[in-house]
Amino acid sequence: MAEGDLFDERSILLTDRVAIVTGAAQGIGRATARLFARCGASMALCDREAGLLAEVAAEIEALGRPVLTAELDVRDPEAVDRFVEAVAARFEHVDVLVNNAGGTFVAPFLDTAPKGEASLVAENFTQVTHFVRRVVPVMRDGGSIVNLTSIEAHQAGPSFGIYAAMKAAVESLSKTLALELGARRIRVNSIAPDAQPSGGEKEARQAMLDQAPEYLPAFLPPLGYFGTPEDSAAAALFLASDLSRFITGTTLHVDGGNRAAGGWHRPVDADAMHDDL
Ligand SMILES: NC(=O)c1ccc[n+]([C@@H]2O[C@H](COP(=O)([O-])OP(=O)(O)OC[C@H]3O[C@@H](n4cnc5c(N)ncnc54)[C@H](O)[C@@H]3O)[C@@H](O)[C@H]2O)c1
């Protein structure tokens, strides 16, 4: 590095840092785990899909990077405690926590029973707070927490109101944590994804189409193409790396421009639409 420069081409790397990724078997979690490992991190991964998780672990081992996995439901606090203890025992500390696991079923608010609501709160909020509480004590100063929220943390979520509210709660908590953990130089940021087809995203989209709801989300983002889970993984790498050393309490919108678009959307056939006016 030239004298006086803060960054060079190695600043994006996570060499020998220890990173936890929740929900790492598929989608954004899987892409994040693979990218972090390629950038030198030691990985600790959990998911309830044991078979798919084993596939990711094998890919990471093939890269020559250490990996520890646990098959668990992130809503089970005791299983999470055991996982974090195992990570600390194996790697001694944690540098990065990516709270990625999350999801929803599709149902209007009035059709969502208290039991379903409690499950969505646990799935999208309480497990995040539990992971933070358990991991921060074993995190090195200067660490990074990255929380996956959603575009729905910033707009209405018809047919998944509890999910949207819990993602908004994580956004809010991330800002508070950025302040409370700032003295230890632990940074806390959110990624608000949209339009990156993955297992969960496709299922939710299909369920919405099948139920013919009153509202549908915008389909084609302003950029004119859909993203992939690797787009959010790239944002997570930036937020985990030294390149973002002065960024905390903020949100990266990885959505092809959908958040900026607000109510605007890109019609698939703009000419035909104008003919109808
Ligand atoms: N893909 C998108 O465009 C998009 C949009 C908005 C928000 N998100 C958010 O990004 C995150 C990742 O989304 P994705 O699209 O990759 O989802 P996905 O459904 O493709 O993958 C989620 C992974 O997490 C695991 N998981 C979910 N709940 C779990 C639980 N209770 N215990 C253990 N493992 C669990 C699943 O088994 C799966 O492997 C989620 O928090 C989601 O809400 C994604």
The ligand as an SDF file (V2000), in Angstrom:
LIG
                    3D

 44 48  0  0  0  0  0  0  0  0999 V2000
  -34.2020  -12.7960   -2.5260 N   0  0  0  0  0  0  0  0  0  0  0  0
  -34.7880  -11.5980   -2.3890 C   0  0  0  0  0  0  0  0  0  0  0  0
  -35.0270  -10.8760   -3.3910 O   0  0  0  0  0  0  0  0  0  0  0  0
  -35.1330  -11.0650   -1.0260 C   0  0  0  0  0  0  0  0  0  0  0  0
  -36.0220   -9.9880   -0.9760 C   0  0  0  0  0  0  0  0  0  0  0  0
  -36.3330   -9.4350    0.2540 C   0  0  0  0  0  0  0  0  0  0  0  0
  -35.7640   -9.9490    1.4210 C   0  0  0  0  0  0  0  0  0  0  0  0
  -34.9080  -11.0210    1.3620 N   0  0  0  0  0  0  0  0  0  0  0  0
  -34.3530  -11.4970    2.6470 C   0  0  0  0  0  0  0  0  0  0  0  0
  -33.0370  -11.9910    2.4630 O   0  0  0  0  0  0  0  0  0  0  0  0
  -32.8220  -13.1430    3.2870 C   0  0  0  0  0  0  0  0  0  0  0  0
  -32.4350  -14.3390    2.4370 C   0  0  0  0  0  0  0  0  0  0  0  0
  -33.4630  -14.5270    1.4820 O   0  0  0  0  0  0  0  0  0  0  0  0
  -33.3670  -15.5930    0.3050 P   0  0  0  0  0  0  0  0  0  0  0  0
  -34.1530  -15.0080   -0.8230 O   0  0  0  0  0  0  0  0  0  0  0  0
  -31.9690  -16.0180    0.0620 O   0  0  0  0  0  0  0  0  0  0  0  0
  -34.2330  -16.7760    0.9640 O   0  0  0  0  0  0  0  0  0  0  0  0
  -34.2350  -18.3620    0.6780 P   0  0  0  0  0  0  0  0  0  0  0  0
  -35.5700  -18.8220    1.1500 O   0  0  0  0  0  0  0  0  0  0  0  0
  -33.8150  -18.6500   -0.7090 O   0  0  0  0  0  0  0  0  0  0  0  0
  -33.1090  -18.8990    1.6560 O   0  0  0  0  0  0  0  0  0  0  0  0
  -33.2510  -18.7500    3.0490 C   0  0  0  0  0  0  0  0  0  0  0  0
  -32.4050  -19.7990    3.7560 C   0  0  0  0  0  0  0  0  0  0  0  0
  -32.5940  -19.6210    5.1670 O   0  0  0  0  0  0  0  0  0  0  0  0
  -32.9910  -20.8630    5.7350 C   0  0  0  0  0  0  0  0  0  0  0  0
  -33.9020  -20.6050    6.8460 N   0  0  0  0  0  0  0  0  0  0  0  0
  -35.0460  -19.8700    6.8040 C   0  0  0  0  0  0  0  0  0  0  0  0
  -35.6520  -19.9130    8.0090 N   0  0  0  0  0  0  0  0  0  0  0  0
  -34.8780  -20.6770    8.8100 C   0  0  0  0  0  0  0  0  0  0  0  0
  -34.9880  -21.1120   10.1430 C   0  0  0  0  0  0  0  0  0  0  0  0
  -36.0380  -20.7730   10.9010 N   0  0  0  0  0  0  0  0  0  0  0  0
  -34.0000  -21.8640   10.6670 N   0  0  0  0  0  0  0  0  0  0  0  0
  -32.9460  -22.2300    9.9120 C   0  0  0  0  0  0  0  0  0  0  0  0
  -32.7880  -21.8880    8.6180 N   0  0  0  0  0  0  0  0  0  0  0  0
  -33.7600  -21.1200    8.0720 C   0  0  0  0  0  0  0  0  0  0  0  0
  -33.6720  -21.6380    4.6110 C   0  0  0  0  0  0  0  0  0  0  0  0
  -33.6400  -23.0380    4.8500 O   0  0  0  0  0  0  0  0  0  0  0  0
  -32.8440  -21.2240    3.4010 C   0  0  0  0  0  0  0  0  0  0  0  0
  -31.7100  -22.0420    3.2400 O   0  0  0  0  0  0  0  0  0  0  0  0
  -34.1230  -13.3620    4.0740 C   0  0  0  0  0  0  0  0  0  0  0  0
  -34.0150  -12.7550    5.3420 O   0  0  0  0  0  0  0  0  0  0  0  0
  -35.1680  -12.6680    3.2170 C   0  0  0  0  0  0  0  0  0  0  0  0
  -36.2680  -12.2200    3.9770 O   0  0  0  0  0  0  0  0  0  0  0  0
  -34.5980  -11.5850    0.1600 C   0  0  0  0  0  0  0  0  0  0  0  0
  1  2  1  0
  2  3  2  0
  2  4  1  0
  4  5  1  0
  4 44  2  0
  5  6  2  0
  6  7  1  0
  7  8  2  0
  8  9  1  0
  8 44  1  0
  9 10  1  0
  9 42  1  0
 10 11  1  0
 11 12  1  0
 11 40  1  0
 12 13  1  0
 13 14  1  0
 14 15  2  0
 14 16  1  0
 14 17  1  0
 17 18  1  0
 18 19  2  0
 18 20  1  0
 18 21  1  0
 21 22  1  0
 22 23  1  0
 23 24  1  0
 23 38  1  0
 24 25  1  0
 25 26  1  0
 25 36  1  0
 26 27  1  0
 26 35  1  0
 27 28  2  0
 28 29  1  0
 29 30  1  0
 29 35  2  0
 30 31  1  0
 30 32  2  0
 32 33  1  0
 33 34  2  0
 34 35  1  0
 36 37  1  0
 36 38  1  0
 38 39  1  0
 40 41  1  0
 40 42  1  0
 42 43  1  0
M  CHG  2   8   1  16  -1
M  END
$$$$
